[in-house]
């Protein structure tokens, strides 16, 4: 059922106090050259004025409904875009955070090595020996950390590829969802326009019908009686 609106209240103008025949007459005189295809054949001047005025009022109401529907669709599209942008940024931020964490975890620091304490009074030979041992222990720890870092980086690279793949799949899914939402919003908008068109077409039909039946129509033509024809008698003059 089509919801009631101001235009439906207007449909009763010709039987209520809201109908102003003066305004209808003024509007008709001002805009009669611009009238559409509505047939007013056989209507009285009052009916023609009512048709002209009602078409304008119905048109104003229809335009307002169309503008409202268009604004609602625009707002819906903007909301879809904002949700999509926010979700995309969230996915990208999550991916970047995972990449940073994986890269940081792949950098293995050498284990702490307890180096030999070199006494101040150590002989040059002992001092050199202890220094050499410290260098060997440090190099070993560094080499061990380096090998672990290489392996961790390989593993991290694989995990980063997987994370990027998942993020791309999530973004694609988001894009598909956005397309579906946009398509539905457009379909809803077109359905709304059709409903509005149908609503006001019916309102116009009802208006024309009520104007024809409830406003004074053209008075019937006065048929003049036919005059009797004069006949002429044979051999004489007519009387």
C-alpha positions in Angstrom: 0.0 0.0 0.0 1.3 3.5 -0.9 1.8 5.6 2.2 -0.2 8.7 2.5 1.4 12.0 1.8 0.7 15.7 1.4 -0.3 15.2 -2.2 -3.1 12.8 -1.2 -4.4 15.4 1.2 -4.3 17.8 -1.7 -6.5 15.6 -3.8 -9.5 16.7 -1.9 -8.9 20.4 -2.5 -11.8 20.8 -4.7 -14.2 19.7 -1.9 -12.4 21.3 1.0 -11.5 24.8 2.3 -7.9 24.3 1.1 -8.9 24.7 -2.5 -8.4 28.3 -3.7 -10.1 28.8 -7.1 -8.5 32.2 -7.4 -5.0 30.8 -7.1 -5.9 28.0 -9.5 -7.2 30.5 -12.0 -4.1 32.7 -11.6 -1.8 29.7 -12.0 -3.7 28.6 -15.1 -3.5 32.0 -16.8 0.2 32.2 -16.1 1.2 28.7 -17.2 -1.4 27.6 -19.7 1.2 27.7 -22.5 3.3 25.2 -20.7 0.7 22.6 -20.1 1.6 19.0 -20.8 -0.3 16.2 -22.5 -3.1 15.8 -20.1 -6.3 15.9 -22.1 -8.8 18.6 -21.0 -11.1 18.1 -24.0 -14.7 18.7 -23.0 -13.8 20.3 -19.6 -15.1 23.6 -18.3 -12.7 26.4 -17.6 -13.0 25.7 -13.9 -12.0 22.1 -14.5 -9.1 23.1 -16.7 -7.8 25.4 -14.1 -8.1 22.7 -11.4 -6.2 20.3 -13.6 -3.4 22.8 -14.3 -3.1 23.7 -10.6 -3.3 20.1 -9.4 -0.6 19.0 -11.8 1.7 21.6 -10.5 1.0 20.7 -6.8 1.5 17.0 -7.6 4.6 17.8 -9.5 6.1 19.7 -6.5 5.3 16.9 -4.1 6.8 14.3 -6.5 9.9 16.3 -7.0 10.3 16.6 -3.2 9.9 12.8 -2.8 12.4 12.1 -5.6 14.9 14.5 -4.0 14.5 12.8 -0.7 15.0 9.4 -2.3 18.1 10.6 -4.1 19.6 12.2 -1.0 19.0 8.9 0.9 20.7 6.9 -1.8 23.6 9.4 -1.9 24.0 9.1 1.9 23.8 5.3 1.7 26.6 5.2 -1.0 28.8 7.5 1.1 28.3 5.2 4.1 29.3 2.2 2.0 32.4 4.0 0.8 33.4 5.0 4.3 32.9 1.5 5.7 34.9 0.1 2.9 37.8 2.6 3.3 37.9 2.0 7.0 37.9 -1.8 6.6 40.6 -1.6 3.9 42.8 0.6 6.1 42.3 -1.8 9.0 43.4 -4.8 6.9 46.5 -2.9 5.6 47.4 -1.7 9.1 47.0 -5.3 10.4 49.3 -6.6 7.6 51.9 -4.0 8.2 51.9 -4.8 11.9 52.3 -8.5 11.2 55.2 -7.8 8.8 57.0 -5.5 11.3 56.6 -8.2 14.0 57.9 -11.0 11.8 60.9 -8.9 10.7 61.8 -8.0 14.2 61.5 -11.6 15.4 63.8 -12.7 12.6 66.7 -10.5 13.9 68.4 -12.9 16.4 70.7 -11.3 18.8 73.9 -13.1 19.9 73.7 -14.8 23.3 75.5 -13.1 26.1 79.0 -14.5 26.4 80.9 -14.6 29.7 84.3 -13.5 28.6 87.5 -14.2 30.5 88.6 -11.6 32.9 92.2 -10.5 32.1 94.1 -9.7 35.2 96.0 -6.5 35.3 99.2 -8.2 36.2 98.9 -11.0 33.6 101.9 -11.7 31.5 101.9 -10.7 27.9 101.6 -14.3 26.9 98.6 -15.0 29.3 97.0 -11.8 28.3 97.2 -12.6 24.6 95.9 -16.1 25.2 92.9 -14.8 27.2 92.1 -12.1 24.6 92.2 -14.8 21.8 89.8 -17.0 23.8 87.4 -14.0 24.2 87.5 -13.3 20.5 86.8 -16.9 19.7 83.8 -17.0 22.1 82.4 -13.7 20.7 82.8 -14.8 17.1 81.2 -18.1 17.8 78.2 -16.4 19.5 77.9 -13.9 16.6 78.1 -16.7 14.0 75.5 -18.7 15.8 73.2 -15.7 15.9 73.9 -14.9 12.3 72.9 -18.5 11.2 69.8 -18.3 13.3 68.9 -14.9 11.8 69.3 -16.3 8.2 66.9 -19.2 9.0 64.5 -16.9 10.9 64.5 -14.5 7.9 63.7 -17.4 5.5 60.8 -18.5 7.7 59.7 -14.9 8.2 59.7 -14.3 4.4 57.4 -17.3 3.9 55.1 -16.0 6.6 55.1 -12.5 5.2 54.1 -13.9 1.8 51.2 -15.8 3.4 50.2 -12.7 5.4 50.1 -10.6 2.2 48.1 -13.3 0.4 45.6 -13.3 3.2 45.4 -9.5 3.2 44.8 -9.4 -0.5 42.1 -12.1 -0.3 40.4 -10.0 2.5 40.6 -6.9 0.4 39.2 -8.7 -2.6 36.4 -10.0 -0.4 35.8 -6.5 0.9 35.7 -5.2 -2.7 33.2 -7.8 -3.7 31.0 -7.0 -0.7 31.2 -3.3 -1.5 30.1 -4.0 -5.1 27.2 -6.1 -3.9 26.2 -3.3 -1.4 26.4 -0.6 -4.1 24.4 -2.8 -6.6 21.7 -3.3 -3.9 21.7 0.4 -3.1 21.2 1.3 -6.7 18.5 -1.3 -7.2 16.7 0.0 -4.1 17.0 3.5 -5.4 15.5 2.5 -8.8 12.7 0.6 -7.1 12.0 3.7 -5.0 11.9 5.9 -8.1 9.4 3.5 -9.8 7.3 3.4 -6.6 7.3 7.2 -6.6 6.4 7.4 -10.3 3.6 4.9 -9.8 2.3 6.7 -6.7 2.1 10.1 -8.4 0.7 8.6 -11.7 -2.1 7.1 -9.7 -2.6 10.4 -7.8 -2.8 12.3 -11.0 -5.3 9.8 -12.5 -7.5 10.0 -9.3 -7.2 13.8 -9.4 -8.3 14.1 -13.0 -11.2 11.7 -12.4 -12.4 13.6 -9.3 -12.1 16.9 -11.1 -14.3 15.6 -14.0 -16.9 14.3 -11.6 -16.9 16.8 -8.7 -16.2 20.2 -10.3 -18.8 21.9 -12.5 -18.4 20.8 -16.1 -19.4 22.5 -19.4 -23.1 23.2 -19.6 -24.8 21.2 -22.3 -25.2 22.8 -25.7 -28.6 24.3 -26.3 -30.1 22.7 -29.4 -32.2 25.1 -31.3 -35.5 23.7 -32.7 -35.5 23.1 -36.4 -37.7 25.5 -38.4 -40.4 24.0 -40.5 -39.6 23.9 -44.2 -42.0 25.8 -46.5 -43.5 23.7 -49.3 -44.3 24.9 -52.8 -47.6 23.9 -54.4 -47.7 22.8 -58.0 -48.8 25.5 -60.4 -48.9 28.1 -57.7 -46.9 30.0 -55.2 -46.0 28.7 -51.7 -47.9 29.9 -48.7 
